[in-house]
Each structure stands twice: as structure tokens, then as C-alpha cells.
């Protein structure tokens, strides 16, 4: 049986995780700067979607 989960909760958890991973890449080695910016962008998009779903 599949357990149901709240989509907004998934986005609310994944968004900050992507932001943290992106910040970690940006603060790390210099050759990961582009990947870090992309991870931060994806994290920001996920956070905005989570906020939209929570306020809807």
C-alpha cells in the first residue's frame, strides 16, 4: 500500500536542502561555482513552489 504524502511538505523539505547543498558547493572548491549556482537556483524555485502550495 502506498502512503500518501503532502506535496507542499516535500517541496518545503527539498528546497532548503538544495539551497544548503548549493551554498556548500559555492563555498567549496572553485571549480564547482556553476553547479553551486544551479543548485541554489533550483532550491529557490522549490522554496517558492512550497510557499505557493502552503498559502493556496
mmCIF file as Biopython writes it, N, C-alpha, C and O atoms, coordinates in Angstrom:
data_model
#
loop_
_atom_site.group_PDB
_atom_site.id
_atom_site.type_symbol
_atom_site.label_atom_id
_atom_site.label_alt_id
_atom_site.label_comp_id
_atom_site.label_asym_id
_atom_site.label_entity_id
_atom_site.label_seq_id
_atom_site.pdbx_PDB_ins_code
_atom_site.Cartn_x
_atom_site.Cartn_y
_atom_site.Cartn_z
_atom_site.occupancy
_atom_site.B_iso_or_equiv
_atom_site.auth_seq_id
_atom_site.auth_asym_id
_atom_site.pdbx_PDB_model_num
ATOM 1   N N  . UNK A ? 1  ? 0.839  -1.173 0.000   1.0 0.0 1  A 1 
ATOM 2   C CA . UNK A ? 1  ? 0.000  0.000  0.000   1.0 0.0 1  A 1 
ATOM 3   C C  . UNK A ? 1  ? 0.888  1.243  0.000   1.0 0.0 1  A 1 
ATOM 4   O O  . UNK A ? 1  ? 1.859  1.324  0.754   1.0 0.0 1  A 1 
ATOM 5   N N  . UNK A ? 2  ? 0.550  2.197  -0.843  1.0 0.0 2  A 1 
ATOM 6   C CA . UNK A ? 2  ? 1.314  3.429  -0.926  1.0 0.0 2  A 1 
ATOM 7   C C  . UNK A ? 2  ? 0.865  4.407  0.150   1.0 0.0 2  A 1 
ATOM 8   O O  . UNK A ? 2  ? -0.330 4.607  0.366   1.0 0.0 2  A 1 
ATOM 9   N N  . UNK A ? 3  ? 1.825  5.003  0.810   1.0 0.0 3  A 1 
ATOM 10  C CA . UNK A ? 3  ? 1.499  6.010  1.816   1.0 0.0 3  A 1 
ATOM 11  C C  . UNK A ? 3  ? 1.330  7.354  1.127   1.0 0.0 3  A 1 
ATOM 12  O O  . UNK A ? 3  ? 2.100  7.702  0.232   1.0 0.0 3  A 1 
ATOM 13  N N  . UNK A ? 4  ? 0.334  8.097  1.539   1.0 0.0 4  A 1 
ATOM 14  C CA . UNK A ? 4  ? 0.130  9.413  0.942   1.0 0.0 4  A 1 
ATOM 15  C C  . UNK A ? 4  ? 1.040  10.427 1.635   1.0 0.0 4  A 1 
ATOM 16  O O  . UNK A ? 4  ? 1.365  10.276 2.812   1.0 0.0 4  A 1 
ATOM 17  N N  . UNK A ? 5  ? 1.436  11.428 0.918   1.0 0.0 5  A 1 
ATOM 18  C CA . UNK A ? 5  ? 2.288  12.474 1.480   1.0 0.0 5  A 1 
ATOM 19  C C  . UNK A ? 5  ? 1.848  13.806 0.911   1.0 0.0 5  A 1 
ATOM 20  O O  . UNK A ? 5  ? 1.234  13.879 -0.153  1.0 0.0 5  A 1 
ATOM 21  N N  . UNK A ? 6  ? 2.170  14.843 1.633   1.0 0.0 6  A 1 
ATOM 22  C CA . UNK A ? 6  ? 1.791  16.180 1.225   1.0 0.0 6  A 1 
ATOM 23  C C  . UNK A ? 6  ? 2.858  16.739 0.290   1.0 0.0 6  A 1 
ATOM 24  O O  . UNK A ? 6  ? 4.037  16.784 0.642   1.0 0.0 6  A 1 
ATOM 25  N N  . UNK A ? 7  ? 2.448  17.159 -0.887  1.0 0.0 7  A 1 
ATOM 26  C CA . UNK A ? 7  ? 3.380  17.681 -1.880  1.0 0.0 7  A 1 
ATOM 27  C C  . UNK A ? 7  ? 4.078  18.937 -1.383  1.0 0.0 7  A 1 
ATOM 28  O O  . UNK A ? 7  ? 5.275  19.118 -1.606  1.0 0.0 7  A 1 
ATOM 29  N N  . UNK A ? 8  ? 3.332  19.800 -0.710  1.0 0.0 8  A 1 
ATOM 30  C CA . UNK A ? 8  ? 3.925  21.033 -0.186  1.0 0.0 8  A 1 
ATOM 31  C C  . UNK A ? 8  ? 5.031  20.717 0.816   1.0 0.0 8  A 1 
ATOM 32  O O  . UNK A ? 8  ? 6.041  21.419 0.864   1.0 0.0 8  A 1 
ATOM 33  N N  . UNK A ? 9  ? 4.851  19.674 1.612   1.0 0.0 9  A 1 
ATOM 34  C CA . UNK A ? 9  ? 5.863  19.289 2.581   1.0 0.0 9  A 1 
ATOM 35  C C  . UNK A ? 9  ? 7.132  18.794 1.888   1.0 0.0 9  A 1 
ATOM 36  O O  . UNK A ? 9  ? 8.241  19.090 2.334   1.0 0.0 9  A 1 
ATOM 37  N N  . UNK A ? 10 ? 6.973  18.054 0.816   1.0 0.0 10 A 1 
ATOM 38  C CA . UNK A ? 10 ? 8.134  17.570 0.061   1.0 0.0 10 A 1 
ATOM 39  C C  . UNK A ? 10 ? 8.927  18.747 -0.504  1.0 0.0 10 A 1 
ATOM 40  O O  . UNK A ? 10 ? 10.154 18.779 -0.401  1.0 0.0 10 A 1 
ATOM 41  N N  . UNK A ? 11 ? 8.223  19.721 -1.105  1.0 0.0 11 A 1 
ATOM 42  C CA . UNK A ? 11 ? 8.896  20.897 -1.628  1.0 0.0 11 A 1 
ATOM 43  C C  . UNK A ? 11 ? 9.527  21.719 -0.510  1.0 0.0 11 A 1 
ATOM 44  O O  . UNK A ? 11 ? 10.615 22.269 -0.682  1.0 0.0 11 A 1 
ATOM 45  N N  . UNK A ? 12 ? 8.850  21.807 0.635   1.0 0.0 12 A 1 
ATOM 46  C CA . UNK A ? 12 ? 9.362  22.579 1.768   1.0 0.0 12 A 1 
ATOM 47  C C  . UNK A ? 12 ? 10.614 21.947 2.358   1.0 0.0 12 A 1 
ATOM 48  O O  . UNK A ? 12 ? 11.438 22.652 2.941   1.0 0.0 12 A 1 
ATOM 49  N N  . UNK A ? 13 ? 10.774 20.656 2.224   1.0 0.0 13 A 1 
ATOM 50  C CA . UNK A ? 13 ? 11.979 19.985 2.724   1.0 0.0 13 A 1 
ATOM 51  C C  . UNK A ? 13 ? 13.097 20.023 1.684   1.0 0.0 13 A 1 
ATOM 52  O O  . UNK A ? 13 ? 14.252 20.282 2.020   1.0 0.0 13 A 1 
ATOM 53  N N  . UNK A ? 14 ? 12.755 19.767 0.430   1.0 0.0 14 A 1 
ATOM 54  C CA . UNK A ? 14 ? 13.780 19.712 -0.616  1.0 0.0 14 A 1 
ATOM 55  C C  . UNK A ? 14 ? 14.366 21.085 -0.949  1.0 0.0 14 A 1 
ATOM 56  O O  . UNK A ? 14 ? 15.553 21.188 -1.261  1.0 0.0 14 A 1 
ATOM 57  N N  . UNK A ? 15 ? 13.551 22.136 -0.886  1.0 0.0 15 A 1 
ATOM 58  C CA . UNK A ? 15 ? 14.029 23.477 -1.213  1.0 0.0 15 A 1 
ATOM 59  C C  . UNK A ? 15 ? 15.226 23.903 -0.376  1.0 0.0 15 A 1 
ATOM 60  O O  . UNK A ? 15 ? 16.279 24.220 -0.930  1.0 0.0 15 A 1 
ATOM 61  N N  . UNK A ? 16 ? 15.086 23.918 0.961   1.0 0.0 16 A 1 
ATOM 62  C CA . UNK A ? 16 ? 16.242 24.288 1.789   1.0 0.0 16 A 1 
ATOM 63  C C  . UNK A ? 16 ? 17.430 23.329 1.658   1.0 0.0 16 A 1 
ATOM 64  O O  . UNK A ? 16 ? 18.583 23.744 1.774   1.0 0.0 16 A 1 
ATOM 65  N N  . UNK A ? 17 ? 17.142 22.050 1.418   1.0 0.0 17 A 1 
ATOM 66  C CA . UNK A ? 17 ? 18.250 21.107 1.235   1.0 0.0 17 A 1 
ATOM 67  C C  . UNK A ? 17 ? 19.066 21.455 -0.013  1.0 0.0 17 A 1 
ATOM 68  O O  . UNK A ? 17 ? 20.296 21.403 0.010   1.0 0.0 17 A 1 
ATOM 69  N N  . UNK A ? 18 ? 18.380 21.807 -1.092  1.0 0.0 18 A 1 
ATOM 70  C CA . UNK A ? 18 ? 19.078 22.214 -2.309  1.0 0.0 18 A 1 
ATOM 71  C C  . UNK A ? 18 ? 19.839 23.519 -2.078  1.0 0.0 18 A 1 
ATOM 72  O O  . UNK A ? 18 ? 20.950 23.686 -2.581  1.0 0.0 18 A 1 
ATOM 73  N N  . UNK A ? 19 ? 19.244 24.449 -1.315  1.0 0.0 19 A 1 
ATOM 74  C CA . UNK A ? 19 ? 19.937 25.700 -1.012  1.0 0.0 19 A 1 
ATOM 75  C C  . UNK A ? 19 ? 21.212 25.438 -0.207  1.0 0.0 19 A 1 
ATOM 76  O O  . UNK A ? 19 ? 22.255 26.033 -0.480  1.0 0.0 19 A 1 
ATOM 77  N N  . UNK A ? 20 ? 21.126 24.554 0.775   1.0 0.0 20 A 1 
ATOM 78  C CA . UNK A ? 20 ? 22.311 24.216 1.564   1.0 0.0 20 A 1 
ATOM 79  C C  . UNK A ? 20 ? 23.378 23.522 0.719   1.0 0.0 20 A 1 
ATOM 80  O O  . UNK A ? 20 ? 24.566 23.820 0.841   1.0 0.0 20 A 1 
ATOM 81  N N  . UNK A ? 21 ? 22.951 22.607 -0.127  1.0 0.0 21 A 1 
ATOM 82  C CA . UNK A ? 21 ? 23.912 21.911 -0.993  1.0 0.0 21 A 1 
ATOM 83  C C  . UNK A ? 21 ? 24.576 22.887 -1.954  1.0 0.0 21 A 1 
ATOM 84  O O  . UNK A ? 21 ? 25.777 22.790 -2.209  1.0 0.0 21 A 1 
ATOM 85  N N  . UNK A ? 22 ? 23.802 23.824 -2.488  1.0 0.0 22 A 1 
ATOM 86  C CA . UNK A ? 22 ? 24.370 24.823 -3.390  1.0 0.0 22 A 1 
ATOM 87  C C  . UNK A ? 22 ? 25.342 25.740 -2.679  1.0 0.0 22 A 1 
ATOM 88  O O  . UNK A ? 22 ? 26.402 26.061 -3.218  1.0 0.0 22 A 1 
ATOM 89  N N  . UNK A ? 23 ? 24.991 26.168 -1.466  1.0 0.0 23 A 1 
ATOM 90  C CA . UNK A ? 23 ? 25.903 27.019 -0.691  1.0 0.0 23 A 1 
ATOM 91  C C  . UNK A ? 23 ? 27.187 26.272 -0.355  1.0 0.0 23 A 1 
ATOM 92  O O  . UNK A ? 23 ? 28.274 26.849 -0.367  1.0 0.0 23 A 1 
ATOM 93  N N  . UNK A ? 24 ? 27.051 24.981 -0.053  1.0 0.0 24 A 1 
ATOM 94  C CA . UNK A ? 24 ? 28.231 24.181 0.267   1.0 0.0 24 A 1 
ATOM 95  C C  . UNK A ? 24 ? 29.154 24.085 -0.951  1.0 0.0 24 A 1 
ATOM 96  O O  . UNK A ? 24 ? 30.375 24.165 -0.819  1.0 0.0 24 A 1 
ATOM 97  N N  . UNK A ? 25 ? 28.559 23.913 -2.140  1.0 0.0 25 A 1 
ATOM 98  C CA . UNK A ? 25 ? 29.367 23.859 -3.365  1.0 0.0 25 A 1 
ATOM 99  C C  . UNK A ? 25 ? 30.008 25.207 -3.669  1.0 0.0 25 A 1 
ATOM 100 O O  . UNK A ? 25 ? 31.152 25.268 -4.119  1.0 0.0 25 A 1 
ATOM 101 N N  . UNK A ? 26 ? 29.266 26.292 -3.421  1.0 0.0 26 A 1 
ATOM 102 C CA . UNK A ? 26 ? 29.823 27.629 -3.695  1.0 0.0 26 A 1 
ATOM 103 C C  . UNK A ? 26 ? 30.972 27.954 -2.745  1.0 0.0 26 A 1 
ATOM 104 O O  . UNK A ? 26 ? 31.932 28.614 -3.143  1.0 0.0 26 A 1 
ATOM 105 N N  . UNK A ? 27 ? 30.888 27.505 -1.510  1.0 0.0 27 A 1 
ATOM 106 C CA . UNK A ? 27 ? 31.942 27.787 -0.537  1.0 0.0 27 A 1 
ATOM 107 C C  . UNK A ? 27 ? 33.115 26.831 -0.660  1.0 0.0 27 A 1 
ATOM 108 O O  . UNK A ? 27 ? 34.184 27.073 -0.098  1.0 0.0 27 A 1 
ATOM 109 N N  . UNK A ? 28 ? 32.914 25.749 -1.393  1.0 0.0 28 A 1 
ATOM 110 C CA . UNK A ? 28 ? 33.962 24.739 -1.540  1.0 0.0 28 A 1 
ATOM 111 C C  . UNK A ? 28 ? 34.954 25.101 -2.630  1.0 0.0 28 A 1 
ATOM 112 O O  . UNK A ? 28 ? 35.325 26.263 -2.795  1.0 0.0 28 A 1 
ATOM 113 N N  . UNK A ? 29 ? 35.365 24.112 -3.351  1.0 0.0 29 A 1 
ATOM 114 C CA . UNK A ? 29 ? 36.361 24.288 -4.403  1.0 0.0 29 A 1 
ATOM 115 C C  . UNK A ? 29 ? 35.844 25.229 -5.489  1.0 0.0 29 A 1 
ATOM 116 O O  . UNK A ? 29 ? 34.642 25.290 -5.749  1.0 0.0 29 A 1 
ATOM 117 N N  . UNK A ? 30 ? 36.739 25.944 -6.103  1.0 0.0 30 A 1 
ATOM 118 C CA . UNK A ? 30 ? 36.376 26.983 -7.067  1.0 0.0 30 A 1 
ATOM 119 C C  . UNK A ? 30 ? 35.746 26.416 -8.341  1.0 0.0 30 A 1 
ATOM 120 O O  . UNK A ? 30 ? 34.944 27.107 -8.969  1.0 0.0 30 A 1 
ATOM 121 N N  . UNK A ? 31 ? 36.069 25.214 -8.739  1.0 0.0 31 A 1 
ATOM 122 C CA . UNK A ? 31 ? 35.561 24.679 -9.992  1.0 0.0 31 A 1 
ATOM 123 C C  . UNK A ? 31 ? 34.110 24.207 -9.896  1.0 0.0 31 A 1 
ATOM 124 O O  . UNK A ? 31 ? 33.563 23.720 -10.886 1.0 0.0 31 A 1 
ATOM 125 N N  . UNK A ? 32 ? 33.472 24.341 -8.724  1.0 0.0 32 A 1 
ATOM 126 C CA . UNK A ? 32 ? 32.074 23.946 -8.566  1.0 0.0 32 A 1 
ATOM 127 C C  . UNK A ? 32 ? 31.146 25.148 -8.509  1.0 0.0 32 A 1 
ATOM 128 O O  . UNK A ? 32 ? 30.004 25.003 -8.072  1.0 0.0 32 A 1 
ATOM 129 N N  . UNK A ? 33 ? 31.583 26.323 -8.929  1.0 0.0 33 A 1 
ATOM 130 C CA . UNK A ? 33 ? 30.782 27.537 -8.787  1.0 0.0 33 A 1 
ATOM 131 C C  . UNK A ? 33 ? 29.509 27.479 -9.633  1.0 0.0 33 A 1 
ATOM 132 O O  . UNK A ? 33 ? 28.447 27.893 -9.169  1.0 0.0 33 A 1 
ATOM 133 N N  . UNK A ? 34 ? 29.598 26.981 -10.845 1.0 0.0 34 A 1 
ATOM 134 C CA . UNK A ? 34 ? 28.419 26.933 -11.716 1.0 0.0 34 A 1 
ATOM 135 C C  . UNK A ? 34 ? 27.400 25.940 -11.158 1.0 0.0 34 A 1 
ATOM 136 O O  . UNK A ? 34 ? 26.205 26.232 -11.127 1.0 0.0 34 A 1 
ATOM 137 N N  . UNK A ? 35 ? 27.860 24.785 -10.724 1.0 0.0 35 A 1 
ATOM 138 C CA . UNK A ? 35 ? 26.948 23.803 -10.141 1.0 0.0 35 A 1 
ATOM 139 C C  . UNK A ? 35 ? 26.304 24.356 -8.877  1.0 0.0 35 A 1 
ATOM 140 O O  . UNK A ? 35 ? 25.120 24.117 -8.638  1.0 0.0 35 A 1 
ATOM 141 N N  . UNK A ? 36 ? 27.047 25.078 -8.074  1.0 0.0 36 A 1 
ATOM 142 C CA . UNK A ? 36 ? 26.501 25.662 -6.857  1.0 0.0 36 A 1 
ATOM 143 C C  . UNK A ? 36 ? 25.408 26.669 -7.144  1.0 0.0 36 A 1 
ATOM 144 O O  . UNK A ? 36 ? 24.391 26.706 -6.453  1.0 0.0 36 A 1 
ATOM 145 N N  . UNK A ? 37 ? 25.618 27.489 -8.168  1.0 0.0 37 A 1 
ATOM 146 C CA . UNK A ? 37 ? 24.583 28.468 -8.539  1.0 0.0 37 A 1 
ATOM 147 C C  . UNK A ? 37 ? 23.330 27.771 -9.043  1.0 0.0 37 A 1 
ATOM 148 O O  . UNK A ? 37 ? 22.217 28.206 -8.748  1.0 0.0 37 A 1 
ATOM 149 N N  . UNK A ? 38 ? 23.501 26.700 -9.798  1.0 0.0 38 A 1 
ATOM 150 C CA . UNK A ? 38 ? 22.347 25.963 -10.312 1.0 0.0 38 A 1 
ATOM 151 C C  . UNK A ? 38 ? 21.584 25.308 -9.163  1.0 0.0 38 A 1 
ATOM 152 O O  . UNK A ? 38 ? 20.354 25.342 -9.140  1.0 0.0 38 A 1 
ATOM 153 N N  . UNK A ? 39 ? 22.303 24.708 -8.206  1.0 0.0 39 A 1 
ATOM 154 C CA . UNK A ? 39 ? 21.652 24.084 -7.061  1.0 0.0 39 A 1 
ATOM 155 C C  . UNK A ? 39 ? 20.902 25.128 -6.245  1.0 0.0 39 A 1 
ATOM 156 O O  . UNK A ? 39 ? 19.799 24.861 -5.767  1.0 0.0 39 A 1 
ATOM 157 N N  . UNK A ? 40 ? 21.482 26.311 -6.077  1.0 0.0 40 A 1 
ATOM 158 C CA . UNK A ? 40 ? 20.809 27.382 -5.342  1.0 0.0 40 A 1 
ATOM 159 C C  . UNK A ? 40 ? 19.572 27.871 -6.098  1.0 0.0 40 A 1 
ATOM 160 O O  . UNK A ? 40 ? 18.550 28.180 -5.484  1.0 0.0 40 A 1 
ATOM 161 N N  . UNK A ? 41 ? 19.660 27.941 -7.400  1.0 0.0 41 A 1 
ATOM 162 C CA . UNK A ? 41 ? 18.504 28.354 -8.199  1.0 0.0 41 A 1 
ATOM 163 C C  . UNK A ? 41 ? 17.373 27.330 -8.080  1.0 0.0 41 A 1 
ATOM 164 O O  . UNK A ? 41 ? 16.215 27.705 -7.897  1.0 0.0 41 A 1 
ATOM 165 N N  . UNK A ? 42 ? 17.698 26.062 -8.183  1.0 0.0 42 A 1 
ATOM 166 C CA . UNK A ? 42 ? 16.683 25.012 -8.041  1.0 0.0 42 A 1 
ATOM 167 C C  . UNK A ? 42 ? 16.089 25.050 -6.639  1.0 0.0 42 A 1 
ATOM 168 O O  . UNK A ? 42 ? 14.879 24.899 -6.475  1.0 0.0 42 A 1 
ATOM 169 N N  . UNK A ? 43 ? 16.920 25.249 -5.637  1.0 0.0 43 A 1 
ATOM 170 C CA . UNK A ? 43 ? 16.427 25.341 -4.264  1.0 0.0 43 A 1 
ATOM 171 C C  . UNK A ? 43 ? 15.487 26.516 -4.079  1.0 0.0 43 A 1 
ATOM 172 O O  . UNK A ? 43 ? 14.465 26.395 -3.403  1.0 0.0 43 A 1 
ATOM 173 N N  . UNK A ? 44 ? 15.823 27.652 -4.675  1.0 0.0 44 A 1 
ATOM 174 C CA . UNK A ? 44 ? 14.952 28.825 -4.572  1.0 0.0 44 A 1 
ATOM 175 C C  . UNK A ? 44 ? 13.616 28.571 -5.263  1.0 0.0 44 A 1 
ATOM 176 O O  . UNK A ? 44 ? 12.569 28.960 -4.746  1.0 0.0 44 A 1 
ATOM 177 N N  . UNK A ? 45 ? 13.643 27.928 -6.418  1.0 0.0 45 A 1 
ATOM 178 C CA . UNK A ? 45 ? 12.400 27.608 -7.126  1.0 0.0 45 A 1 
ATOM 179 C C  . UNK A ? 45 ? 11.547 26.654 -6.297  1.0 0.0 45 A 1 
ATOM 180 O O  . UNK A ? 45 ? 10.334 26.836 -6.196  1.0 0.0 45 A 1 
ATOM 181 N N  . UNK A ? 46 ? 12.167 25.646 -5.707  1.0 0.0 46 A 1 
ATOM 182 C CA . UNK A ? 46 ? 11.416 24.704 -4.878  1.0 0.0 46 A 1 
ATOM 183 C C  . UNK A ? 46 ? 10.819 25.395 -3.664  1.0 0.0 46 A 1 
ATOM 184 O O  . UNK A ? 46 ? 9.698  25.077 -3.267  1.0 0.0 46 A 1 
ATOM 185 N N  . UNK A ? 47 ? 11.540 26.328 -3.069  1.0 0.0 47 A 1 
ATOM 186 C CA . UNK A ? 47 ? 11.015 27.073 -1.918  1.0 0.0 47 A 1 
ATOM 187 C C  . UNK A ? 47 ? 9.833  27.948 -2.315  1.0 0.0 47 A 1 
ATOM 188 O O  . UNK A ? 47 ? 8.859  28.050 -1.570  1.0 0.0 47 A 1 
ATOM 189 N N  . UNK A ? 48 ? 9.910  28.574 -3.472  1.0 0.0 48 A 1 
ATOM 190 C CA . UNK A ? 48 ? 8.801  29.411 -3.941  1.0 0.0 48 A 1 
ATOM 191 C C  . UNK A ? 48 ? 7.572  28.544 -4.216  1.0 0.0 48 A 1 
ATOM 192 O O  . UNK A ? 48 ? 6.455  28.926 -3.866  1.0 0.0 48 A 1 
ATOM 193 N N  . UNK A ? 49 ? 7.767  27.402 -4.827  1.0 0.0 49 A 1 
ATOM 194 C CA . UNK A ? 49 ? 6.641  26.498 -5.090  1.0 0.0 49 A 1 
ATOM 195 C C  . UNK A ? 49 ? 6.039  26.015 -3.779  1.0 0.0 49 A 1 
ATOM 196 O O  . UNK A ? 49 ? 4.816  25.945 -3.653  1.0 0.0 49 A 1 
ATOM 197 N N  . UNK A ? 50 ? 6.872  25.682 -2.804  1.0 0.0 50 A 1 
ATOM 198 C CA . UNK A ? 50 ? 6.363  25.229 -1.499  1.0 0.0 50 A 1 
ATOM 199 C C  . UNK A ? 50 ? 5.562  26.344 -0.837  1.0 0.0 50 A 1 
ATOM 200 O O  . UNK A ? 50 ? 4.502  26.087 -0.266  1.0 0.0 50 A 1 
ATOM 201 N N  . UNK A ? 51 ? 6.052  27.564 -0.904  1.0 0.0 51 A 1 
ATOM 202 C CA . UNK A ? 51 ? 5.327  28.689 -0.323  1.0 0.0 51 A 1 
ATOM 203 C C  . UNK A ? 51 ? 3.996  28.890 -1.025  1.0 0.0 51 A 1 
ATOM 204 O O  . UNK A ? 51 ? 2.982  29.144 -0.374  1.0 0.0 51 A 1 
ATOM 205 N N  . UNK A ? 52 ? 3.989  28.779 -2.336  1.0 0.0 52 A 1 
ATOM 206 C CA . UNK A ? 52 ? 2.741  28.905 -3.097  1.0 0.0 52 A 1 
ATOM 207 C C  . UNK A ? 52 ? 1.747  27.813 -2.694  1.0 0.0 52 A 1 
ATOM 208 O O  . UNK A ? 52 ? 0.563  28.089 -2.500  1.0 0.0 52 A 1 
ATOM 209 N N  . UNK A ? 53 ? 2.226  26.586 -2.569  1.0 0.0 53 A 1 
ATOM 210 C CA . UNK A ? 53 ? 1.332  25.478 -2.210  1.0 0.0 53 A 1 
ATOM 211 C C  . UNK A ? 53 ? 0.826  25.601 -0.778  1.0 0.0 53 A 1 
ATOM 212 O O  . UNK A ? 53 ? -0.317 25.244 -0.492  1.0 0.0 53 A 1 
ATOM 213 N N  . UNK A ? 54 ? 1.655  26.097 0.109   1.0 0.0 54 A 1 
ATOM 214 C CA . UNK A ? 54 ? 1.235  26.233 1.509   1.0 0.0 54 A 1 
ATOM 215 C C  . UNK A ? 54 ? 0.228  27.361 1.700   1.0 0.0 54 A 1 
ATOM 216 O O  . UNK A ? 54 ? -0.648 27.274 2.561   1.0 0.0 54 A 1 
ATOM 217 N N  . UNK A ? 55 ? 0.349  28.423 0.899   1.0 0.0 55 A 1 
ATOM 218 C CA . UNK A ? 55 ? -0.539 29.574 1.032   1.0 0.0 55 A 1 
ATOM 219 C C  . UNK A ? 55 ? -1.802 29.449 0.182   1.0 0.0 55 A 1 
ATOM 220 O O  . UNK A ? 55 ? -2.701 30.284 0.285   1.0 0.0 55 A 1 
ATOM 221 N N  . UNK A ? 56 ? -1.875 28.448 -0.631  1.0 0.0 56 A 1 
ATOM 222 C CA . UNK A ? 56 ? -3.005 28.267 -1.542  1.0 0.0 56 A 1 
ATOM 223 C C  . UNK A ? 56 ? -4.208 27.798 -0.796  1.0 0.0 56 A 1 
ATOM 224 O O  . UNK A ? 56 ? -5.263 27.588 -1.394  1.0 0.0 56 A 1 
#
